[in-house]
């Protein structure tokens, strides 16, 4: 051989025995031949362990990829064996485009092929290249993961495959349709608890929201769930009615809203305080002494004076009233009085009574000289009697 072998580099050497003709190839190129008879080897055969017969030089190198064939290879075959293979990037096909409808997932169907260089191991990497939401891979490092999407839209997913030296990528588009609409019940908030004082009313301040399914129309219904009296709604079928309460106490009012298919309810508590009332008191006297049994009225309430002439009207709401005393046989000063009640106690409403004189009996004249008597008793009767007698005497004198 006349070939020059560079030190420190790999050299492909092939020897072909073709019917007694020995052909030598160096790096795939024929480099000499000879006709020799090759004896059969009946013992062990060592390669690169002994000196050559001619030069006596020891083998000094390494052997890799040693192959022995039972047939004579052609020059083309030898050349192919001597030419180092060239690594090429994997061939990546991310799969056909897909369309799904939430909440369904998409399973990738990629295809990746490689020349096996520099090794037969491939690595995979999936990423979301575009899309409105998140794309969650069951595993982003396998060839065919399952992908879950957060919202509807069009997504592009890219697969990259690497052989450790070279890589290639391909993308697939997934069109994600929105999930079918599912009706949910309205969300009802009857409002914050309230406190009022009679005769005030309470105006509801509810909040109701809905998904608009099966239609955008909502119906409302208010009821009194508990409470000591009646609760009258300005309209029980509107969202925020005005409520009037009959008596004080704690009331629970419940609002139910319906979308025609589903409904929901919420309650609000209204604490109703009683109407504030006051006390009106006074004295009825005759000659400075209290008179018992005098009826005093403010137009609604009626009381009777006690032994000291004192009367007390209780439970009187704030307002303006006319107080009137009455007792058979008496007149009072004043006959009535107007009061305005706005404090806890109204005092000093005093009335003075006078007895009314009543004349009973018979008056007669006895004798012709003007003398006579009165059959009437009492101071009033005597005065009237004296007046009558005087008039009679004057009439006779003039006669």
C-alpha positions in Angstrom: 0.0 0.0 0.0 1.2 3.5 -0.8 -1.5 5.2 1.3 -0.4 7.7 3.9 -2.0 7.1 7.2 -2.4 10.2 9.4 -1.5 9.8 13.0 -4.3 10.4 15.4 -7.2 10.0 13.0 -9.5 7.2 12.3 -8.7 5.3 9.0 -11.1 2.9 7.4 -9.2 -0.2 6.1 -10.9 -3.1 4.3 -9.4 -6.3 2.9 -11.5 -8.4 0.4 -10.6 -11.9 -0.6 -12.3 -12.5 -3.9 -11.3 -15.9 -5.3 -7.7 -15.6 -4.2 -7.3 -12.0 -5.2 -6.7 -9.9 -2.2 -7.9 -6.3 -2.6 -6.9 -3.6 -0.1 -9.1 -0.5 0.4 -8.0 2.6 2.5 -10.8 5.0 3.4 -13.0 3.4 0.7 -10.5 3.6 -2.1 -8.7 0.7 -3.7 -5.0 0.8 -2.7 -3.4 -2.3 -4.1 -4.1 -5.9 -4.7 -2.3 -9.3 -4.8 -3.0 -12.8 -5.6 -2.5 -15.0 -2.6 -3.7 -18.2 -1.3 -5.3 -17.7 2.1 -5.0 -20.7 4.3 -7.9 -21.6 6.6 -7.4 -20.5 10.2 -7.9 -23.4 12.4 -6.8 -21.8 15.6 -7.4 -18.5 17.2 -7.0 -15.3 15.2 -5.6 -12.1 16.7 -5.9 -8.7 15.1 -3.4 -6.0 16.1 -1.5 -8.1 18.6 1.7 -9.1 16.8 4.5 -7.7 14.8 4.4 -7.7 11.0 6.6 -10.4 9.5 8.6 -8.0 7.4 9.2 -5.0 9.5 8.9 -6.4 12.9 6.9 -3.3 14.0 4.3 -3.7 16.7 0.7 -2.7 16.2 0.2 0.7 17.8 -3.3 2.0 17.5 -7.0 1.3 18.2 -9.6 -0.8 16.4 -13.2 0.2 16.3 -16.2 -1.3 14.5 -14.5 -4.5 13.3 -16.6 -6.4 10.8 -16.0 -9.8 9.2 -18.2 -10.8 6.2 -18.7 -14.3 4.7 -18.9 -12.8 1.2 -16.7 -10.5 -0.9 -18.0 -6.9 -0.7 -18.0 -4.8 -3.9 -16.0 -1.5 -4.2 -19.3 0.4 -3.8 -20.1 -1.4 -0.6 -16.7 -0.7 0.7 -17.0 3.0 -0.2 -20.3 3.2 1.6 -18.9 1.7 4.7 -15.9 4.0 4.7 -18.0 7.2 4.3 -19.0 8.5 7.7 -22.8 9.0 7.9 -24.0 12.6 8.2 -26.5 13.4 11.0 -29.7 15.0 9.9 -32.3 16.7 12.1 -35.4 14.8 13.1 -38.4 15.0 10.7 -41.3 16.5 12.8 -45.0 16.5 12.0 -47.1 17.9 14.8 -50.2 16.3 13.4 -53.4 17.5 11.7 -55.3 20.5 12.9 -58.1 19.8 15.4 -61.4 21.3 16.6 -62.9 20.6 19.9 -65.6 22.0 22.2 -65.0 22.8 25.8 -64.7 21.0 28.2 -63.2 18.4 25.9 -59.4 18.0 25.6 -57.2 17.5 22.6 -54.9 14.6 22.2 -51.8 15.3 20.0 -51.0 12.9 17.2 -47.5 13.8 16.2 -45.1 11.8 14.1 -41.3 12.2 14.5 -38.6 10.2 12.6 -34.8 10.4 12.8 -31.7 8.8 11.3 -30.6 7.6 14.7 -27.6 9.9 14.8 -25.8 10.8 16.9 -28.0 8.4 19.0 -31.4 6.8 18.8 -32.7 8.9 21.7 -35.0 11.8 20.9 -36.3 14.5 23.3 -39.6 16.3 22.8 -40.9 19.8 23.9 -44.4 21.1 23.4 -45.3 24.8 23.9 -48.3 27.0 23.3 -47.2 29.5 20.6 -50.4 31.5 20.6 -54.0 31.4 21.9 -56.2 33.4 24.3 -55.9 31.2 27.4 -53.7 28.6 28.9 -52.9 25.3 27.3 -52.0 22.7 29.9 -50.1 19.6 28.7 -50.4 16.3 30.5 -46.7 16.2 29.8 -44.9 18.6 27.6 -42.0 16.2 27.0 -43.7 13.3 25.3 -44.6 12.9 21.7 -48.4 12.8 22.1 -49.7 14.6 25.2 -53.3 15.4 26.2 -53.9 19.2 26.2 -56.5 21.0 28.3 -57.6 24.6 27.4 -58.9 27.2 29.8 -61.1 29.3 27.4 -62.4 29.0 23.9 -60.4 30.4 21.0 -57.8 29.4 18.4 -54.5 28.0 19.7 -51.2 27.1 18.0 -49.1 24.4 19.6 -45.5 23.8 18.6 -43.6 20.5 18.9 -39.8 20.5 18.9 -37.9 17.2 18.6 -34.1 17.0 19.2 -31.6 14.2 18.6 -29.1 15.9 21.0 -27.4 17.7 18.2 -30.0 18.9 15.7 -33.6 19.8 16.3 -36.7 20.5 14.2 -40.2 21.9 14.9 -43.7 21.8 13.6 -47.0 23.4 14.7 -50.6 22.3 14.9 -53.7 24.5 15.3 -56.4 23.6 17.7 -59.8 25.4 17.5 -61.5 25.4 20.8 -65.3 26.1 20.8 -67.0 27.5 23.9 -68.8 25.2 26.2 -72.6 25.0 25.8 -74.3 27.5 28.1 -75.6 26.1 31.3 -78.3 28.0 33.2 -77.5 28.9 36.8 -79.9 30.3 39.4 -80.0 34.0 40.1 -77.7 35.3 42.8 -79.9 37.1 45.4 -78.9 39.5 48.1 -81.9 40.9 50.0 -79.8 43.8 51.3 -78.4 44.8 54.7 -80.5 44.5 57.8 -82.4 47.7 58.8 -83.7 49.4 61.8 -86.6 51.9 61.8 -89.0 53.6 64.2 -92.7 53.6 63.6 -94.4 55.2 61.8 -91.5 55.1 59.4 -91.4 52.7 56.5 -88.5 50.5 55.2 -87.3 50.6 51.6 -85.7 47.4 50.4 -82.3 47.6 48.8 -81.8 44.2 47.2 -79.4 43.1 44.5 -80.1 40.3 42.1 -77.8 39.2 39.2 -78.3 36.4 36.7 -76.6 34.8 33.7 -79.4 35.7 31.4 -80.6 32.2 30.8 -83.0 30.9 29.8 -84.0 34.6 29.2 -83.1 38.0 30.6 -86.4 38.4 32.5 -86.5 37.8 36.2 -89.5 37.7 38.5 -89.5 38.8 42.2 -91.5 37.7 45.2 -91.3 39.3 48.7 -92.9 37.6 51.7 -92.8 38.1 55.4 -91.1 35.1 56.9 -91.6 36.1 60.5 -92.6 39.0 62.7 -95.3 39.9 65.2 -97.5 42.0 62.9 -98.2 42.5 59.2 -95.7 43.7 56.7 -97.4 45.5 53.7 -95.4 45.8 50.6 -95.9 48.6 48.1 -95.5 45.8 45.6 -94.3 42.3 46.5 -93.2 41.6 42.9 -90.6 44.3 42.4 -86.9 44.2 43.5 -87.1 47.1 46.0 -90.5 47.7 47.5 -91.4 50.0 50.4 -92.6 48.1 53.4 -95.1 49.3 56.1 -95.3 47.5 59.5 -98.3 47.4 61.7 -96.6 47.0 65.1 -93.1 47.1 66.5 -90.9 44.0 66.6 -88.4 42.1 64.6 -89.4 41.0 61.1 -87.7 38.7 58.6 -88.5 39.4 54.9 -87.5 37.0 52.2 -86.9 37.8 48.5 -87.1 35.1 45.9 -85.9 35.7 42.4 -86.6 33.3 39.5 -85.3 33.2 35.9 -88.2 31.0 34.9 -86.3 27.8 35.4 -84.2 28.2 38.5 -84.8 30.4 41.6 -82.9 31.5 44.7 -83.8 33.4 47.9 -82.2 35.6 50.5 -83.6 37.2 53.7 -83.2 40.6 55.4 -84.1 41.5 59.0 -85.9 44.7 59.8 -86.1 45.8 63.5 -89.1 48.0 64.0 -89.2 50.2 67.1 -92.5 51.3 68.6 -93.9 54.8 68.2 -92.6 57.0 71.0 -95.5 58.0 73.3 -95.7 60.6 76.1 -97.7 61.4 79.3 -100.1 64.4 79.7 -101.2 65.3 83.2 -103.1 68.1 84.9 -105.5 69.0 87.7 -109.2 70.1 87.6 -110.3 72.2 90.6 -113.4 74.0 92.0 -112.6 76.7 94.4 -109.1 75.5 94.7 -110.1 72.0 95.6 -109.6 69.0 93.2 -112.7 67.5 91.7 -113.0 63.8 91.4 -114.9 62.2 88.4 -114.1 64.8 85.8 -113.8 63.2 82.3 -110.8 64.6 80.3 -110.3 63.6 76.7 -107.7 64.4 74.0 -110.0 63.2 71.2 -108.7 59.7 71.4 -108.0 58.8 74.9 -110.4 59.4 77.9 -109.4 59.4 81.6 -111.2 60.4 84.8 -109.8 62.6 87.6 -108.9 61.0 90.9 -109.8 62.1 94.4 -107.2 65.0 94.1 -108.6 66.2 90.8 -105.6 64.8 88.9 -105.8 63.3 85.5 -103.1 61.4 83.5 -103.2 60.6 79.8 -100.6 57.9 78.9 -99.4 56.6 75.6 -99.9 59.9 73.8 -97.9 60.1 70.5 -96.3 63.3 69.5 -98.8 65.7 68.0 -101.3 68.5 68.6 -104.4 67.7 70.7 -107.5 69.4 72.2 -108.1 68.6 75.8 -111.7 68.9 77.0 -113.0 68.3 80.6 -116.6 67.4 81.2 -118.7 66.8 84.3 -122.4 67.1 84.6 -123.4 70.3 86.5 -120.1 72.1 86.0 -118.6 74.5 83.5 -114.9 74.8 83.2 -112.4 77.5 82.4 -111.0 77.1 79.9 -113.7 75.0 78.2 -110.9 73.3 76.2 -107.3 73.8 75.5 -104.9 72.9 72.6 -101.6 71.3 73.5 -98.6 70.1 71.5 -97.1 66.9 72.7 -93.4 66.6 71.9 -91.7 65.8 75.2 -91.7 63.0 77.6 -94.2 64.6 79.9 -96.7 67.5 79.3 -97.8 69.0 82.7 -99.8 71.9 84.0 -102.9 71.5 81.9 -105.2 72.8 84.7 -108.9 73.5 84.4 -111.1 75.4 87.0 -114.7 74.3 87.4 -117.8 76.2 88.6 -121.0 74.6 89.6 -124.0 75.4 87.5 -127.1 76.8 89.6 -130.4 75.0 89.1 -133.8 76.4 90.4 -136.3 73.9 91.6 -139.5 74.4 93.7 -142.7 76.7 93.8 -142.9 80.4 94.3 -146.2 81.9 95.8 -147.4 85.3 97.2 -149.3 85.1 100.6 -151.5 88.0 101.7 -152.5 91.3 100.0 -150.0 93.5 101.7 -147.1 92.1 99.8 -146.0 89.7 102.6 -145.2 86.2 101.6 -142.7 83.5 101.6 -140.5 81.3 99.2 -140.8 77.7 99.2 -137.3 77.4 97.6 -134.3 76.3 99.3 -130.7 77.3 98.8 -128.9 80.6 98.2 -130.1 80.8 94.6 -133.7 80.3 95.5 -133.6 83.0 98.2 -132.1 85.5 95.9 -134.7 84.8 93.2 -137.4 84.9 95.8 -136.3 88.3 97.2 -136.1 89.7 93.7 -139.6 88.5 93.0 -141.0 90.0 96.1 -139.4 93.3 95.5 -140.9 93.5 92.0 -144.4 92.7 93.4 -144.1 95.4 96.0 -143.2 97.9 93.3 -146.1 96.8 91.2 -148.6 97.4 94.0 -147.2 100.8 94.8 -147.7 101.9 91.3 -151.3 100.6 91.3 
